Amino acid sequence: MKRLPISACAPLLLVSLMACTGQSNPRVLVSAAASLTDVFAEIESVYEDIHPGVDVILNFGGSSALREQILEGAPVDVFASANRENMDAIVESGLLDEDPVVFARNLLQIAVPVGNPGGVTGLTDLANEELLIGLCAAEVPCGHLARQVLAAADVTAAIDTNEPDVRALLTKIEVGELDAGIVYVTDVASTDGAVDGVDLPEEDNVVAEYPIAVIGESNPERAADFVEFVLSDTGRAILTDHGFSTP
Amino acid sequence: MSAPERSADPRRPPTLLVVLAGVGIAFFAVPLIGLVGRVPWANLPELLSSAVVVDAFRLSMVASVAATAIALVLGIPLAWILARVEFPGRALVRGMVTLPLVLPPVVGGAALLFALGRRGLLGEVVYEATGLLLPFSTWGVIVATTFVAMPFMVITVEGALRGLDLRYEGVASTLGAGRWTVLRKVTLPMIGPSILSGVVLTWARAFGEFGATITFAGNLQGETQTLPLAVFVTLESDRDAAVAVSLLMVVVSLVVLIALRDRWWRSW
């Protein structure tokens, strides 16, 4: 699922740096939040069909880890973050020529293993010490938002693990090692029934906003074209297909 | 794995060799310098005394020492069998034992989860019978670090046993020593330095373990969050703290590697 981890273009290694930059580059390196894994994989393949010869390389991870890589000089052309804060850090660093644009919105949901062995019906069950509960780490957007939701509902979750990104959390729920965790609606949809979703009441939920922007100057036209595609009707249709709402 | 002492050799090395060795040194030194350059010296005491770091340090020490102890108890017999006993499938066993050295630790962690997790092959049986659960517990951290680190003990000790002159042990048994006595009084003392090397390498690998731990045991402060996990998570929110913890790990590991390993190798 993860294509070309960013370490393959690690800033320290001159050789790979040369392999990753270069002139009139037909390659676009896109760093995208882990929760975009499936939808960006589809966007990539449709985009590459329309633009033969262009190679979109996807680098997925927790938004904050991706932010760190970019701030440390990773040769990333496009950044799609799962929240504003991580994008703002990039804006402040002066790496952007144009302001980021919100391209998708997402909601949270409680994910449980198929059949819901823990009998989870809502947020209050996450306070049950008997159950194995996981969240995303507070440092990544899904963890930050999950804590907002819990705080708003006045629930202190009995957390057993803080996973580094939403996919890691989802995997542990999928294999039944955790009884419940808070992820995005789109993550539950993406598993094709490998986990069940328990909806949160609308008043308890929060909306996650996904901004996208062109980073750096190594490949601006190609990168801008890719961003435009994500914002186009085709891009929006793919996003909606995967459960995102679009602005 | 005791290296022969040839440093007294007066021949000068070829220039090319020195240059390449220099590049080799730089390859390891530059990242360290990069790290040290980012250390927030002024806040260091404060950063290193935070509850997160103290908990993670304690847990890392517990897990790495426990993993080393388990590796001693299980790894030395395993090395002995691999070095001395011919049995069908020995190559397969040796390959399996060394596999964690080359496998991405995340794969090891996932394999452990499928085997020992609540829904795992063996884990489910144990959980149903006793309620004991390895994932998301400190025991899980110890299991994950042992899985990744013990191969260092096995290959180090196996190498030493293979290099051992069997005549010493032969003489001991002709003088009437039983097999167990020979093992304790002759074999183990003779491979002592290698065992110590194995201890140091195993401990160091366990101390730095990340991938198998986070995959199998999860990440929770005070329960399963070791220093490497704390670095990984805080790197995303507080870079200064992450760098401070990284420095702590570098210093502790370097001190152990230099002090223990070199001392023994020199006296050997």
HADDOCK unambig.tbl for C-alpha pairs under 7 A between the chains (distance, minus, plus):
assign (segid A and resid 64 and name CA) (segid B and resid 236 and name CA) 5.24 0.50 0.50
assign (segid A and resid 65 and name CA) (segid B and resid 236 and name CA) 5.69 0.50 0.50
assign (segid A and resid 68 and name CA) (segid B and resid 236 and name CA) 6.98 0.50 0.50
assign (segid A and resid 139 and name CA) (segid B and resid 236 and name CA) 6.06 0.50 0.50
assign (segid A and resid 139 and name CA) (segid B and resid 237 and name CA) 5.72 0.50 0.50
assign (segid A and resid 160 and name CA) (segid B and resid 136 and name CA) 6.13 0.50 0.50
assign (segid A and resid 160 and name CA) (segid B and resid 220 and name CA) 6.34 0.50 0.50
assign (segid A and resid 161 and name CA) (segid B and resid 136 and name CA) 6.54 0.50 0.50
assign (segid A and resid 161 and name CA) (segid B and resid 218 and name CA) 5.17 0.50 0.50
assign (segid A and resid 161 and name CA) (segid B and resid 219 and name CA) 4.78 0.50 0.50
assign (segid A and resid 161 and name CA) (segid B and resid 220 and name CA) 4.92 0.50 0.50
assign (segid A and resid 162 and name CA) (segid B and resid 218 and name CA) 6.90 0.50 0.50
assign (segid A and resid 162 and name CA) (segid B and resid 219 and name CA) 5.15 0.50 0.50
assign (segid A and resid 162 and name CA) (segid B and resid 220 and name CA) 5.92 0.50 0.50
assign (segid A and resid 163 and name CA) (segid B and resid 218 and name CA) 6.63 0.50 0.50
assign (segid A and resid 163 and name CA) (segid B and resid 219 and name CA) 6.24 0.50 0.50
assign (segid A and resid 164 and name CA) (segid B and resid 233 and name CA) 6.84 0.50 0.50
assign (segid A and resid 176 and name CA) (segid B and resid 119 and name CA) 6.33 0.50 0.50
assign (segid A and resid 177 and name CA) (segid B and resid 117 and name CA) 6.46 0.50 0.50
assign (segid A and resid 177 and name CA) (segid B and resid 118 and name CA) 5.71 0.50 0.50
assign (segid A and resid 177 and name CA) (segid B and resid 119 and name CA) 6.54 0.50 0.50
